[in-house]
């Protein structure tokens, strides 16, 4: 079963994918490409980051599952351990993914206030930059410092100048495993769905929340994203702690579908969550 995730090899997405893959893991540098490729059945599975405990939602992932019909079949939670990696102790630039840079903002401002910050496509791409250029340091997993590191780039070994430099020790990222829509399941302890109400009026969001509160269903995430249709028009992303197989979930979603009669409701599926320690 081929799996697609963010690359190159050595990214945190790769580490999450490797923990659950039962086949080859391939890479792209776009979350949208992952979801689009899985929706087109070009890959059996995709792993996308959707939320970080420090920096919040990965909006590209939310927009991608709105634009392309896929199923969510699994959730992976992984603690994030950031390290500062470089060929030497003197450097001018720190390169990494924008999310990783943001997650280490306080450390960088305190320890290297004069250093230039460079956002690249992934943490692994930043590690490659550091291997190639002694004036560049990277933020990535400490295992990526090895000569034959998990980033797939053989050659210069990097020094681990500092470990666990993330601003909060509780830093963790939530990944979703997406599959073709035909693999959608109703079994699982969590469910994700997307709602485009097609209308707007005072109390609309409250009306969409009440069916879950009335049935004692915990909403673990509610987020709005622009629909792209016009200014002030939104799509809503919901995660709930209940499965589609449960009657209470079916009843709540039936009410949501009535509220969104002028729009649509997309059931991404039910799934279980797994925490991967690395």
Order of alpha helices (4+ residues) and beta strands (2+ residues): beta-alpha-beta-alpha-beta-beta-alpha-beta-beta-beta-alpha-alpha-beta-alpha-beta-beta-beta-beta-alpha-beta-beta-alpha-beta-beta
